[in-house]
């Protein structure tokens, strides 16, 4: 969350100004040109299965945050992942959610974007757009054991992913014939079980959706990422190797979908590249 300029930032994760910031925090302050004593940092304890915007109230941190926002009339909310909980927090704090400077996105936009922040929702959208995905399926915690033992019959190794996670958290790799190495998850938890794709590179492409279907959809940040997006978005889903068909333009499938739903702001696409150059979208 930030105000008008870095010096009015409200960040997370230890309440109060810090006279002795960590080396990483000092590095960030120096990189951004932010005075070290100008930042208030609030730690939100990790609360499984609860969005951070809701965890604030769970840990009685909403009032301290509201007090900090009151000191900064130009404060804005910059959520890591736009969802109904973060939009509700912005409304509660009476501040806009970046980059929606006049308020928050519409309920329709929130409903459309919410699935994209989950593994299963992304698979559904990606399949409808024709993106190439590893073979897999969504599962509840109650079904996970059955689904896991069924898939390795055709795939030597599978990956179990908690439905809403990032940065590799909650990943479990299971080879054919392995015995369960952890306790069963809650029956009502949500997972995706996918074929493990042997790959030579793992890539995260970063882009920005402008929110206007006629304005180009998603703009990927650099030429390398634009080439990757052409390959994965333009290749037939069953082809073994991508060509350069449509190399003069970036296919608007993913960005166009987001723009059509009124989404504006950052986005990323994680993918892997096999030895023969085939790309698979992951999330």
N, C-alpha and C positions, 0 to 999 in steps of 0.2 A: 504494500500500500504506500502511496507517495503523495506528496503535496506538489505545489508549483515549484519544481526545482528539487535537486537531490538533498539540499540542506533541510528540507522539511519532511524527510522520509520517515515512515513508521514501518519497521521491518519485523521479521521474526527470525530468529528464535532468540530472556533475562530482562526483565523489566528495568528501565532506568538507563540513564546515560552511563557509559562505561569509560573510566579513566584509563583502563589498561585493556584495550581490545586484543583479541586473539590475533596471531599473525595473519590469518586469512582475512579477518575483518579489516585490519590495518591496510592490507594489500588492496582490498576493495575500495576503502575510503580514498586511498592514494590514486587509484585508477580513475575513479569518478570525480575526484576533486572535492570530496565531501569532508568538511571539518569533523574530526573524530568525536567531538563533544556535542554534535548537533543531531545525533540519531538516537531515538528510543527504540529499544529492541524488546519484544515480548515473546517469551517462549510458550508455545502451545504444546503440552504433553501429547505424545503419540496416543491416539485413541482408536483402536481397531474398529473398522466398519462404521466410522463416523467422520463425515467431512470436517475439515478444519474450521470452516465457518460455523459449524454447529458445536464443535469441540470448545470453542471460545466460551460459550455459555455454560457448557458442562463443567468447565474448570474455573468459573467465576472470573473470567478475563474480559467479558464484554464491557463492563463498566469502566475498567482502566483504559480500554481501547477507545471507548466513547469519549472519555476525558481528553485523551491525546488528540483525537480528531477535532474536538471543540476548540483546541488551541491552534488549529490549522484550517482556516476557512476554505483554502483551496485544495484540501486533501482529496485524493482519488483512490479508489480500490482497484488494484491490479491483481486479479486472481490468477493463480497458476493454471487452473482449469475452470473455465466458465461453467457454472452449474446453478441450479435453483437455490442452493444454500448460499453461494457467494452473492447472487443477485439479491436474495432476501437480506443478507448482511448489509449490502450497500444501501438498500432501502431503509433498513433500521438506522443506519448511521447518517442517512440523508446526504449521501455523496454519490456521484456518478461512478459507474464501473468503466474503466478504460477499455476500449477507446470510445465508448458511448458517452460523449461529453454532456449530453442533455439528460442522462438518466441511466436506465438499464435496458438491455435488450428485451424484446417482446416475449411473452410466454411461449409463442410458437417457435421462436428461435431457440429458447432454452430447451424446449422439448426435443427439437431436432438435433441440438448439439450434445445433449446429455449422453446418448448412446455412444458417441464418438470418444468419450472418455472412459469407455469400458472395452475390454478385449472382445467380448461377444458382440457388442453393438457395432464396433468397427468392422468385424468380420461380415456382419449382415449388410452394412452399407457398402463395403468394398466389393462384396460379391455382386451386389446390384449394379455397381459401376464397371464390373468386368476386370477388376484388379486380380492379379495372380496371388493366391494365398497358399500356405501349407495346408495339407488336408487336416481337418480337425472338427471339433464340435464343442458347443457349450455344455456345461454340466453343473448340476447342483452338488453340494457336498455329499448328499445321500447317494448320488449316482456315481461319484468320482471313481470309486474302486472298480466298479463294473466297466465303466468307459475306459479306464486306464488299461485294464487287462485285455479289453477287446481290441484296441487299436494296435498294440505292438505285434499282433499277429501278422499285420501287413507292413508295419514300420518297426525297424529294429530299435528305435529310440523315440520317445515322445517327451514333450515338455508340458508340465502342469503349471498353469498360470492363474493366480488369483485374478478375478475379473476386473477389479479396479486397483491397479498398482502401477508403479513406474520405476525406472532405474534398476531393473532386475530384482526388485523385492518380490518375494513370494513365488519364485521359480523353483520347480523341482524337476529333475531329469530322471526319467525311468527307462531302463533298458529291458528288452524282452526277457522275461523270467525273473526279474528283480522282485524281492519281497518288499512290502511297504516298510519304509524307514522312519515314518513319523506317525503320530496319532491322527485318527480320522478327523477331518475338519467339521465344523458345525454343519448339520444336515441342510440348513437353509442358506449356507454360503454359496457363492457363485464362482465358477471356474471356467477356463477354456483348456481343453486338452488338444494339443497339436502335434503333428509329425515334426520331429527334429530335422531341420534341413542342414545337411553338411554344407558349409560355406567357407569361402576364403576371406570375405569381408562383411562386417556389420556396419551399416550406414544409418545415420540419422539426418534427414534433410529438413531444413528449417525454412519456413515460408510465412507469408502474411496474407490474410484474406481481406480484400477491400470492401466486401459486403455488397457489391453491385454485380449482378450476373453478367451485365454487358461490359464490365470493366476489366475482364481478364481473370476473375476468380482468384486463385492463389498465385502469389508472386514468390518464387523460390529465390533464395538469397544470392547464390552465385552460379556461375556458368556450369560448374561441375554438377551441382544439384539439379539444374534445369535439364542437363543431359540425362541424368538418372531418371527424372520424372517423365521425360519423353519415352524412355525405354520401357518403364514399367506401366505407364498409362496407355501407351499406344500399341503394345505387343498383344497379339491374340493370347487369350488365357492358356491355351494348350500348347503354344509353341515352345520349342526347346531353346530357341535362341532369338533374341530380339534383333530387329533390323533398325534402320534409321528412318523408317517411314514417318513422314511428318516432321522432319528434323527442323523445319523452318518455323515451327510454332510449338508452344507448350500446350498439350492437351488439357482442357479445363475440367476434366471429370471430377476430381476431388475438390479443387477450389471452386468450381462451378456449382457443385452440390452445396457447399457451405455458403457461398454467396447467395444462392437462390433461397436459402433459409434465413438470410439476413445476418449471418455471422460476420463479424469484423474482428480482426486481431490476429495474433500469432497462431501458428500451427506447426506441427512437425509430423513426419512420416518415417517410421523405423522400418528398415528393410535389410535383407541379407542377399549377398551375391554368391552363387555357386561357382565352382571351378570353370564351368563352361560358359559363364557369363549370364546365366539366368537369374533374374531378380524376383524375390518374393516379398510382398508387403506383410508386415507383422502387426503393426498397430499405429 
